[in-house]
Amino acid sequence: MLEATTERPPMIHCEGLVKIYKSDDVEVVALHGLNLTVEQGEMMAIIGNSGSGKSTLLNILGGLDRPSAGQAHVGRWNLLKMSKEQLITYKRETVGFIWQNNGRNLVPYLTALQNVELPMLIHGKPDRAYARQLLTAVGLEHRMGSRLTQLSGGEQQRVALAIALANRPQLVLADEPTGSVDHATGEQILQIFRRLNREMGVTIVIVTHDLSVADQVDRVVAIRDGLTSTEWIKREGEGMAAEALEHPVQDARFGSRHEQFVVIDRVGRLQIPKDYLEQMEVEGKAVLSFDGKRVTIGPPEGPEEHEEKE
């Protein structure tokens, strides 16, 4: 007799994801076979330098761009095989998007309440009571009748979060949500993200340059050259498994509260952090050794070292 499983499928699963932009005779490969899995109800951040592919990934997950190859699933949706009609339904019902530029989130001549109601009206399901509930949840119950020019940058971004939740999406994507506000306001916004993530169970993915986001999320994934390269997972205190703590890899950007892992794809490829390679003086080629439990990497032996061993 088969046992019933309680495991839920992931909210996001990308495997070998490729995105190529073509312009005349020029081809730019933005994603080189990226792998990423995000569990339902998780709140995580994606970091990376400009041109790393993180914004391309966010646009694909948001249904704003189409992948070129590979696999990309969000919930029940296959992003490579959706029709135009399915794509509209996906963007209306499954995913909410928050832009860094508040002007893209809000209609300036509408009040905060009207802005939150707008996605509901477009979807044909107006619900003023729920719109009020969302604005109250983000701490703006006293600003419902205010227009864009009457709101601070932080208040505008909180309205944007309420808008993103208006159609009860399973997934919220946020592009640099703290990029246009000061540090204190950014912390407040992230705390609201975390609270809504826990209370509503919505999956949240944040693309950011702000490393302080790490304290508010479950996991940080770094993208480099169109591939996921490194993950930082927040420690869960004394209860963390002893084997996971035995040989932690620390990163000064996140401190001792996070443990760093390199990401290995299905064929065994990984990206070693550049600063590690520089410290080991490894460039171009490297020597690997395996002791039965661990793989060690180092620079090739020079002629002098080889002679000494002989």
C-alpha positions in Angstrom: 0.0 0.0 0.0 1.4 3.4 -1.0 1.8 6.0 1.7 0.2 9.4 1.1 2.7 12.2 0.8 2.3 15.6 2.4 5.0 17.3 0.4 3.9 20.4 -1.5 5.3 21.1 -5.0 7.6 24.2 -5.1 6.1 27.6 -6.0 9.0 28.2 -8.4 11.1 25.7 -10.2 13.5 26.7 -13.0 15.9 24.3 -14.5 18.4 25.0 -17.3 16.6 28.3 -17.9 18.0 30.3 -20.9 17.1 33.7 -22.1 18.6 35.1 -25.3 18.0 38.7 -26.5 18.5 39.2 -30.3 18.9 42.6 -32.0 19.9 42.7 -35.6 23.2 40.7 -35.7 23.8 40.8 -32.0 22.8 38.1 -29.5 23.0 38.6 -25.7 22.6 35.6 -23.5 21.1 36.9 -20.2 20.5 33.5 -18.6 22.9 30.6 -19.3 21.0 27.7 -17.9 19.9 28.9 -14.5 18.5 26.6 -11.8 16.3 27.9 -9.0 13.7 26.4 -6.6 11.5 28.4 -4.3 9.2 26.7 -1.9 5.6 27.7 -1.2 5.4 30.3 1.5 9.1 31.1 1.4 10.4 34.7 1.5 13.8 35.0 -0.2 16.0 37.5 -1.9 18.0 37.4 -5.2 21.2 39.5 -5.4 23.7 40.1 -8.2 25.6 42.8 -10.0 24.2 44.8 -12.9 24.0 42.5 -15.9 24.0 39.3 -13.8 20.5 38.3 -15.0 18.5 38.8 -11.9 16.1 41.4 -13.5 15.7 39.1 -16.5 14.7 36.2 -14.2 12.2 38.5 -12.3 10.6 39.6 -15.6 10.2 35.9 -16.7 8.7 34.9 -13.4 6.3 37.9 -13.6 5.1 37.0 -17.1 6.6 40.1 -18.6 9.2 38.2 -20.7 9.3 34.8 -22.3 12.1 32.3 -21.7 14.1 31.1 -24.7 14.7 27.5 -23.4 14.8 25.3 -20.4 12.1 24.9 -17.8 10.2 27.5 -15.7 7.2 26.6 -13.6 5.3 28.8 -11.2 2.6 26.9 -9.3 0.6 25.0 -11.9 1.8 27.2 -14.8 4.5 26.2 -17.4 5.9 29.6 -18.4 7.3 28.3 -21.7 4.0 26.9 -22.9 1.4 29.5 -21.9 -1.0 31.0 -24.5 -1.6 34.8 -24.5 -4.9 34.2 -22.8 -3.3 32.0 -20.1 -0.6 34.6 -19.6 -3.2 37.3 -18.9 -4.9 35.0 -16.4 -1.5 34.2 -14.8 -0.6 37.9 -14.3 -4.0 38.6 -12.9 -4.4 35.7 -10.5 -1.1 34.1 -9.6 1.6 36.8 -9.4 1.8 40.3 -7.9 4.6 42.7 -9.0 6.2 45.7 -7.1 8.4 48.0 -9.2 11.3 50.0 -7.8 9.8 53.1 -9.5 6.7 54.0 -7.6 5.3 55.8 -10.7 4.8 52.4 -12.3 3.0 51.1 -9.2 0.5 53.9 -8.7 -2.0 56.0 -10.7 -1.2 59.6 -9.5 -4.8 61.0 -9.8 -6.3 58.2 -7.8 -6.4 57.9 -4.0 -4.5 55.1 -2.2 -7.8 53.2 -1.8 -8.7 53.6 -5.4 -5.3 52.4 -6.5 -5.7 49.2 -4.5 -9.2 48.7 -5.8 -8.1 49.1 -9.5 -6.7 45.6 -10.0 -9.9 44.2 -8.5 -12.0 46.3 -10.9 -10.0 45.2 -13.9 -10.4 41.6 -12.8 -14.1 42.1 -12.4 -14.1 41.4 -8.6 -14.4 44.8 -6.8 -14.0 44.4 -3.0 -13.6 47.7 -1.2 -13.6 46.0 2.2 -10.6 43.9 1.3 -8.8 46.9 -0.2 -9.3 48.7 3.1 -8.1 45.6 5.0 -4.9 45.6 2.9 -4.1 49.3 3.5 -4.7 48.7 7.2 -2.3 45.7 7.1 0.5 47.9 5.7 -0.2 50.7 8.2 -2.0 53.2 6.0 -5.5 53.1 7.4 -5.2 56.9 7.9 -4.0 57.6 4.3 -6.7 55.8 2.3 -8.0 59.1 0.7 -4.5 60.5 -0.1 -3.2 60.8 -3.6 0.3 60.1 -4.8 1.6 63.7 -4.2 0.4 63.5 -0.6 2.3 60.3 0.2 6.0 59.9 1.2 8.2 57.5 -0.8 7.8 54.8 2.0 4.0 55.3 2.0 3.9 54.9 -1.8 5.8 51.7 -1.6 3.5 50.3 1.1 0.5 51.2 -1.2 2.3 49.3 -3.9 2.5 46.2 -1.7 -1.2 46.4 -1.0 -1.8 46.7 -4.8 0.3 43.6 -5.4 -1.8 41.7 -3.0 -5.1 43.0 -4.3 -6.0 39.9 -6.3 -4.8 37.5 -3.7 -1.8 36.2 -5.6 0.3 33.1 -4.6 3.5 34.9 -5.4 4.7 38.5 -5.0 7.8 39.7 -6.9 9.5 42.9 -5.7 12.1 44.7 -7.8 14.4 46.7 -5.4 11.5 47.6 -3.0 13.8 49.5 -0.7 15.9 51.2 -3.4 14.1 54.6 -3.3 13.7 55.0 0.5 16.0 55.7 3.4 17.4 52.8 5.6 14.9 53.2 8.4 11.9 53.2 6.0 13.4 50.3 4.1 13.6 48.3 7.3 10.0 49.1 8.0 8.9 47.9 4.6 10.8 44.7 4.9 9.2 44.0 8.3 5.8 44.5 6.7 6.8 42.0 3.9 7.8 39.5 6.5 4.6 39.9 8.6 2.4 39.5 5.5 4.4 36.6 4.3 3.7 34.8 7.7 0.1 35.9 8.1 -1.1 35.3 4.5 1.3 32.5 3.4 2.2 34.3 0.2 5.6 33.5 -1.4 7.8 36.6 -1.7 10.8 37.0 -4.0 12.8 40.2 -3.7 15.5 41.3 -6.1 17.8 43.8 -4.4 21.3 45.3 -4.0 20.5 46.0 -0.3 22.3 43.3 1.7 20.4 44.2 4.9 17.5 42.4 3.4 19.2 39.2 4.4 18.1 39.6 8.0 14.4 39.6 6.9 14.4 36.7 4.5 14.8 32.9 4.8 17.4 32.6 2.0 19.6 34.7 -0.2 20.6 33.5 -3.7 23.3 35.2 -5.7 23.2 35.2 -9.5 26.4 35.7 -11.4 26.8 35.6 -15.2 23.2 34.3 -15.7 23.6 31.3 -13.3 22.8 30.8 -9.6 26.2 30.7 -7.9 25.8 30.9 -4.1 23.1 30.7 -1.4 23.0 32.0 2.1 20.5 30.3 4.4 19.6 31.8 7.8 20.6 29.7 10.8 17.8 28.5 13.0 19.7 28.9 16.2 20.8 26.0 18.4 18.4 23.6 16.7 20.4 23.5 13.4 21.7 20.1 12.5 25.2 19.5 13.9 26.5 18.3 10.5 25.4 21.6 8.9 27.4 23.5 11.5 30.5 21.4 11.4 32.2 23.3 8.5 30.3 26.5 7.9 31.5 28.9 5.2 31.1 32.5 6.4 30.6 35.6 4.4 31.3 39.0 6.0 28.3 40.6 4.2 25.9 38.5 6.3 27.8 37.5 9.4 27.4 34.4 11.5 23.6 34.3 11.3 23.9 32.8 7.7 25.6 29.8 6.3 26.9 30.0 2.7 26.6 27.2 0.1 27.7 27.0 -3.5 25.0 25.8 -5.9 25.7 22.6 -7.9 23.6 21.9 -11.0 22.5 18.5 -12.3 25.7 17.9 -14.3 28.0 18.9 -11.4 28.8 22.5 -12.4 29.3 25.1 -9.7 30.7 28.7 -9.5 33.4 29.3 -7.0 33.4 32.8 -5.5 35.9 35.0 -7.2 37.6 36.2 -4.0 38.3 32.5 -3.1 40.0 31.9 -6.4 42.1 35.1 -6.1 43.2 34.1 -2.6 44.2 30.6 -3.9 45.8 32.2 -7.0 43.8 29.9 -9.2 43.2 31.1 -12.7 42.2 29.2 -15.9 43.0 25.7 -14.6 42.9 24.1 -11.2 43.8 20.8 -9.5 41.1 18.8 -7.8 41.6 16.1 -5.2 39.1 13.8 -3.4 39.7 12.1 -0.1 36.4 10.1 -0.1 34.4 12.8 1.7 35.6 16.2 0.5 36.8 17.7 -2.8 39.8 20.1 -2.5 40.7 22.6 -5.2 44.0 24.3 -5.6 46.4 25.9 -8.2 48.3 23.6 -10.5 51.8 22.7 -9.3 54.6 24.7 -10.8 57.7 23.1 -12.2 59.7 23.9 -9.0 57.1 22.3 -6.7 56.9 19.2 -9.0 60.8 18.8 -8.9 60.8 19.0 -5.1 58.2 16.2 -4.8 60.2 14.0 -7.1 
